[in-house]
Amino acid sequence: MVIQLSEEKAQAEAEIEMLKKNISVRSAEVANKQHLEGVKKIAKLDAERRRLSGLVWKKLLGPTALAQMKLDLTTQTYDDLEGVKKITKLNAERQRLRGLNKMEHEDSYKRVLEPKYKCLLFDVDDTLYPLSSGISAQCTKNIIDYMIEKLGIDETKVPEMCISLYKEYGTTMAGLRAIGYDFDYDDYHSFVHGKLPYELLNHDPVLRNLLRSLPVRKVIFSNANEAHVAKVLSRLGLEDCFDDIICFETLNSTNNDNKSNVESPRSLIVCKPFEEAYEQAFKIANINPQKTLFFDDSVRNLQTAKLTGLHTVWVGASHRTKGIDNALESIHNMKEALPELWEDVKPDIRYSEKTAIEVRV
């Protein structure tokens, strides 16, 4: 009896477990079915949403709205194109300004590299050597003697006449020729300069070193004749320090064939301080006055030089005056007074022992 009850109990429990399993399966099926139905509803709702959205856009974007949209797009495109054009124009302007800036920079660089002076122009007497040497005084004495001995001028009138002619015509020689005295130029120079005590002049190593340390063109510009200039340079030891020489023979005919210029006596002999002499010198020696520094002991020579465009240095003076840019008590003071002449000197420059001098005749 007990055994039978136990079997019935076990059978009842098995049936209960089976029933639970069936219930779980059915619940799962119901849940799955409900899920599928939910997915279908969501899909249907989403389709309806898209349909309604399309209807709304069609209603909102009628012909007028579509036309406005097209206009807006066209305007935007035009604005974009204008913007591109502006950017292109700005880039072109930037490039142009860069080019100008580069050119200005190059020009500035060239100006910095280019020396202030391309030529140094020197008088000879009382400039390359001091007035105190006595050469100038002896030269004046010889001129007076020539006027008395060769031209037969009254001795009492000669001193005043000598000074007057010098002031009016630039040199006494030019004055004598202008007022009608006929004489041979070579004979005059031989008498006046041939008797000079050149032994009073000695080698000047200081000036030589100064001149040779300057890698710029150096030219002699003197009213004196070629032989006198050559003698002075030789005595000073400067014969190889200059590149060119402008002297009496350079500017004047030596055969006295200009007697016909009676209407302009001053032009019979071309000499400083008259502009014609400077203009001829510039042309003959290819000199740019704006780039040239002129050394002379005569104020009137320098004042005319200033009018022609030359930069001027008064040698033998301690102060400047009208028409004078610089003043030197001695030619030896060049470096202290004009340091800019040495600013562009390169330390590796070499100079030959002998430099050919071209004498313009």
C-alpha positions as CSV (number, residue, x, y, z in Angstrom):
1,M,0.0,0.0,0.0
2,V,2.8,2.4,0.9
3,I,4.7,1.5,-2.3
4,Q,1.6,2.3,-4.4
5,L,1.2,5.7,-2.9
6,S,4.9,6.6,-3.5
7,E,4.5,5.7,-7.2
8,E,1.4,7.8,-7.5
9,K,3.2,10.7,-5.9
10,A,6.1,10.5,-8.3
11,Q,3.8,10.3,-11.3
12,A,1.9,13.4,-10.1
13,E,5.2,15.3,-9.7
14,A,6.3,14.3,-13.2
15,E,2.9,15.5,-14.7
16,I,3.4,18.8,-12.8
17,E,6.9,19.3,-14.3
18,M,5.6,18.5,-17.8
19,L,2.8,21.0,-17.3
20,K,5.3,23.7,-16.3
21,K,7.4,23.0,-19.4
22,N,4.3,23.3,-21.6
23,I,3.3,26.5,-20.0
24,S,6.9,28.0,-20.6
25,V,6.9,27.0,-24.2
26,R,3.4,28.6,-24.8
27,S,4.6,31.7,-23.0
28,A,7.6,32.0,-25.2
29,E,5.5,31.5,-28.3
30,V,3.1,34.2,-27.2
31,A,6.0,36.5,-26.4
32,N,7.6,35.9,-29.8
33,K,4.3,36.5,-31.6
34,Q,3.8,39.7,-29.7
35,H,7.4,40.8,-30.6
36,L,6.8,40.1,-34.3
37,E,3.5,42.1,-34.2
38,G,5.4,45.0,-32.4
39,V,8.1,45.0,-35.1
40,K,5.4,45.1,-37.8
41,K,3.6,48.0,-36.1
42,I,6.9,49.9,-35.8
43,A,7.7,49.4,-39.5
44,K,4.2,50.4,-40.5
45,L,4.5,53.5,-38.3
46,D,7.9,54.4,-39.8
47,A,6.5,54.1,-43.3
48,E,3.6,56.3,-42.5
49,R,6.0,58.9,-41.0
50,R,8.1,59.0,-44.2
51,R,4.9,59.3,-46.2
52,L,3.6,62.2,-44.1
53,S,7.0,63.9,-44.1
54,G,7.1,63.7,-47.9
55,L,3.6,65.2,-48.1
56,V,4.7,68.1,-45.8
57,W,7.8,68.9,-47.9
58,K,5.9,68.8,-51.1
59,K,3.4,71.2,-49.7
60,L,6.0,73.5,-48.2
61,L,8.3,73.4,-51.3
62,G,5.9,74.5,-53.9
63,P,7.1,76.2,-57.2
64,T,7.8,79.5,-55.4
65,A,9.8,77.9,-52.6
66,L,11.7,75.8,-55.2
67,A,12.5,78.9,-57.2
68,Q,13.7,80.7,-54.1
69,M,15.9,77.8,-53.3
70,K,17.3,77.9,-56.8
71,L,17.9,81.6,-56.5
72,D,19.6,81.2,-53.1
73,L,21.9,78.5,-54.6
74,T,22.7,80.7,-57.6
75,T,23.5,83.7,-55.3
76,Q,25.6,81.6,-53.1
77,T,27.5,80.2,-56.1
78,Y,28.0,83.8,-57.4
79,D,29.2,85.0,-54.0
80,D,31.6,82.0,-53.9
81,L,33.0,82.9,-57.3
82,E,33.4,86.6,-56.3
83,G,35.2,85.4,-53.2
84,V,37.5,83.3,-55.3
85,K,38.2,86.3,-57.6
86,K,38.9,88.5,-54.5
87,I,41.3,85.9,-53.1
88,T,43.0,85.6,-56.5
89,K,43.3,89.4,-56.7
90,L,44.7,89.6,-53.2
91,N,47.2,86.9,-53.9
92,A,48.3,88.7,-57.1
93,E,48.6,92.0,-55.1
94,R,50.6,90.2,-52.4
95,Q,53.0,88.8,-55.0
96,R,53.3,92.2,-56.6
97,L,54.2,93.8,-53.2
98,R,56.6,91.0,-52.5
99,G,58.3,91.7,-55.8
100,L,58.5,95.4,-55.1
101,N,59.8,94.7,-51.6
102,K,62.4,92.4,-53.1
103,M,63.4,95.1,-55.7
104,E,63.6,97.7,-53.0
105,H,65.7,95.4,-50.9
106,E,68.0,94.7,-53.8
107,D,68.3,98.4,-54.5
108,S,69.0,99.2,-50.9
109,Y,71.6,96.4,-50.9
110,K,73.2,97.8,-54.0
111,R,73.2,101.3,-52.5
112,V,74.9,99.9,-49.4
113,L,77.5,98.1,-51.4
114,E,78.1,100.9,-53.8
115,P,80.8,103.4,-52.6
116,K,79.9,107.0,-52.1
117,Y,82.7,108.1,-54.4
118,K,83.9,106.4,-57.5
119,C,86.7,108.9,-58.2
120,L,89.0,111.2,-56.3
121,L,90.2,114.3,-58.2
122,F,93.4,116.1,-57.0
123,D,95.0,119.4,-57.8
124,V,98.8,119.2,-57.5
125,D,100.5,122.4,-56.4
126,D,99.9,123.4,-52.7
127,T,97.6,120.4,-52.5
128,L,99.7,117.3,-52.7
129,Y,102.5,119.2,-50.9
130,P,102.1,122.2,-48.5
131,L,102.4,125.8,-49.4
132,S,105.2,126.1,-46.9
133,S,107.5,124.1,-49.2
134,G,108.3,127.4,-51.1
135,I,107.6,126.0,-54.5
136,S,104.6,128.3,-55.0
137,A,106.5,131.4,-54.0
138,Q,109.3,130.6,-56.4
139,C,106.8,129.9,-59.2
140,T,105.3,133.4,-58.7
141,K,108.8,134.9,-58.9
142,N,109.5,133.1,-62.1
143,I,106.2,134.4,-63.7
144,I,107.1,138.0,-62.8
145,D,110.6,137.5,-64.3
146,Y,109.1,136.1,-67.5
147,M,106.7,139.1,-67.8
148,I,109.7,141.5,-67.4
149,E,112.3,139.6,-69.4
150,K,110.3,137.9,-72.1
151,L,107.3,140.2,-72.6
152,G,109.0,143.6,-71.8
153,I,106.4,144.7,-69.3
154,D,107.3,147.6,-67.0
155,E,108.8,146.1,-63.8
156,T,106.8,148.5,-61.6
157,K,103.5,147.3,-63.0
158,V,104.2,143.6,-63.1
159,P,103.3,142.6,-59.4
160,E,99.9,144.3,-59.5
161,M,99.3,143.1,-63.0
162,C,100.2,139.6,-62.2
163,I,97.6,139.5,-59.3
164,S,94.9,141.2,-61.4
165,L,95.3,138.8,-64.3
166,Y,95.2,135.8,-62.0
167,K,92.0,137.0,-60.4
168,E,90.3,137.8,-63.7
169,Y,91.4,135.0,-65.9
170,G,92.2,132.1,-63.6
171,T,96.0,132.1,-64.2
172,T,98.4,134.9,-65.0
173,M,99.3,133.0,-68.2
174,A,95.7,132.9,-69.3
175,G,95.3,136.6,-68.6
176,L,98.4,137.6,-70.5
177,R,97.2,135.6,-73.5
178,A,93.7,137.1,-73.2
179,I,94.8,140.7,-73.2
180,G,96.9,140.2,-76.4
181,Y,100.4,139.0,-75.4
182,D,101.6,136.5,-77.9
183,F,104.0,133.9,-76.6
184,D,104.8,130.2,-77.0
185,Y,103.1,128.1,-74.3
186,D,106.0,125.6,-74.1
187,D,108.5,128.5,-73.7
188,Y,106.4,130.0,-70.9
189,H,106.2,126.7,-69.0
190,S,109.9,126.0,-69.5
191,F,110.8,129.4,-68.1
192,V,108.3,129.3,-65.2
193,H,108.6,125.7,-64.1
194,G,112.0,124.7,-65.4
195,K,113.7,126.9,-62.8
196,L,111.7,125.6,-59.8
197,P,113.7,124.2,-56.9
198,Y,112.1,120.7,-57.0
199,E,114.7,119.5,-54.6
200,L,112.6,121.1,-51.9
201,L,110.1,118.3,-52.4
202,N,110.8,114.9,-50.9
203,H,109.2,111.5,-51.0
204,D,106.0,111.4,-49.0
205,P,105.5,107.8,-47.8
206,V,102.5,108.8,-45.6
207,L,100.5,110.2,-48.5
208,R,101.6,107.4,-50.8
209,N,100.3,104.8,-48.3
210,L,97.0,106.7,-48.0
211,L,96.5,106.9,-51.7
212,R,97.4,103.3,-52.4
213,S,95.1,102.0,-49.6
214,L,92.2,103.4,-51.6
215,P,90.8,101.1,-54.3
216,V,89.1,103.9,-56.0
217,R,90.0,105.8,-59.2
218,K,92.4,108.7,-58.6
219,V,92.9,111.5,-61.2
220,I,95.1,114.6,-61.3
221,F,93.5,117.8,-62.4
222,S,96.0,120.7,-62.7
223,N,96.4,123.9,-64.6
224,A,100.1,123.2,-64.8
225,N,101.8,121.5,-67.8
226,E,102.5,117.8,-68.1
227,A,106.3,118.1,-67.4
228,H,105.7,120.0,-64.1
229,V,103.1,117.6,-62.9
230,A,105.3,114.6,-63.7
231,K,108.2,116.1,-61.9
232,V,106.2,116.9,-58.7
233,L,104.7,113.4,-58.6
234,S,108.2,111.9,-59.1
235,R,109.7,114.0,-56.3
236,L,106.9,113.0,-53.9
237,G,107.1,109.3,-54.9
238,L,103.5,109.3,-56.1
239,E,104.0,108.7,-59.8
240,D,102.3,105.3,-59.7
241,C,99.4,106.4,-57.4
242,F,97.1,108.0,-60.0
243,D,95.2,106.5,-62.9
244,D,94.9,109.6,-65.1
245,I,96.2,113.1,-65.5
246,I,94.3,116.1,-66.7
247,C,96.7,119.0,-67.3
248,F,97.3,122.1,-69.4
249,E,98.0,120.1,-72.6
250,T,94.8,118.1,-72.0
251,L,92.6,121.1,-72.2
252,N,94.6,123.4,-74.5
253,S,96.3,123.3,-77.9
254,T,100.0,123.6,-77.6
255,N,100.6,125.2,-81.1
256,N,98.8,128.5,-80.3
257,D,96.3,127.9,-83.1
258,N,93.3,129.4,-81.2
259,K,94.2,133.1,-81.8
260,S,90.9,133.5,-83.7
261,N,88.8,133.5,-80.6
262,V,88.9,137.3,-80.2
263,E,85.3,137.6,-79.2
264,S,85.9,135.4,-76.1
265,P,89.4,136.1,-74.9
266,R,88.9,133.9,-71.8
267,S,88.4,130.8,-73.9
268,L,91.9,131.2,-75.5
269,I,93.2,129.2,-72.5
270,V,91.0,126.8,-70.8
271,C,91.8,126.5,-67.1
272,K,90.3,126.3,-63.6
273,P,88.3,128.0,-62.1
274,F,86.0,128.3,-65.1
275,E,83.3,125.7,-65.7
276,E,84.5,124.9,-69.2
277,A,87.6,123.4,-67.8
278,Y,85.6,121.1,-65.5
279,E,83.2,120.1,-68.2
280,Q,86.0,119.2,-70.6
281,A,87.8,117.2,-67.8
282,F,84.6,115.3,-67.0
283,K,84.1,114.4,-70.7
284,I,87.7,113.5,-71.4
285,A,88.3,111.4,-68.3
286,N,84.8,110.0,-68.1
287,I,84.1,111.5,-64.7
288,N,80.8,111.5,-62.9
289,P,80.9,114.7,-60.8
290,Q,78.2,113.5,-58.4
291,K,80.4,110.5,-57.5
292,T,83.7,112.4,-57.4
293,L,85.5,114.1,-54.5
294,F,87.7,117.1,-55.5
295,F,90.8,118.2,-53.5
296,D,92.2,121.7,-54.2
297,D,93.8,124.5,-52.2
298,S,91.9,127.3,-54.1
299,V,88.5,128.3,-52.8
300,R,87.4,129.7,-56.1
301,N,88.4,126.5,-57.9
302,L,86.3,124.6,-55.3
303,Q,83.3,126.9,-55.5
304,T,83.1,126.4,-59.3
305,A,83.6,122.7,-58.8
306,K,80.6,122.6,-56.4
307,L,78.5,124.2,-59.1
308,T,79.4,121.5,-61.5
309,G,78.3,118.8,-59.0
310,L,81.6,117.8,-57.5
311,H,82.0,117.2,-53.8
312,T,84.8,119.4,-52.5
313,V,87.7,119.4,-50.1
314,W,89.6,122.5,-49.2
315,V,93.2,121.5,-48.6
316,G,95.3,123.7,-46.3
317,A,92.4,125.1,-44.4
318,S,91.0,124.5,-40.9
319,H,87.4,125.5,-41.6
320,R,84.8,125.3,-44.4
321,T,83.3,128.2,-46.3
322,K,80.6,128.6,-49.0
323,G,80.8,125.9,-51.6
324,I,83.2,123.8,-49.5
325,D,82.0,120.4,-48.1
326,N,85.2,119.5,-46.2
327,A,88.4,121.2,-45.0
328,L,91.8,119.6,-44.3
329,E,94.8,121.4,-42.8
330,S,96.9,118.8,-44.6
331,I,96.3,116.2,-47.2
332,H,97.7,113.8,-44.6
333,N,94.5,114.2,-42.6
334,M,92.4,112.5,-45.2
335,K,91.7,109.4,-43.2
336,E,90.7,111.2,-40.1
337,A,88.5,113.7,-41.8
338,L,87.0,111.4,-44.5
339,P,86.8,107.9,-43.0
340,E,84.0,107.0,-45.4
341,L,86.6,106.7,-48.1
342,W,88.0,103.6,-46.4
343,E,84.7,102.0,-45.4
344,D,84.5,99.9,-48.6
345,V,88.2,98.9,-48.5
346,K,88.6,95.1,-48.5
347,P,91.5,93.7,-46.5
348,D,92.5,91.2,-49.2
349,I,93.1,93.9,-51.9
350,R,96.5,93.7,-53.5
351,Y,98.2,96.5,-55.4
352,S,100.9,96.2,-58.0
353,E,104.2,97.9,-57.5
354,K,103.8,100.0,-60.6
355,T,100.6,101.4,-62.0
356,A,100.5,102.9,-65.5
357,I,99.4,106.6,-65.5
358,E,97.5,107.8,-68.5
359,V,98.3,111.4,-69.2
360,R,95.5,113.2,-71.2
361,V,97.2,115.4,-73.8
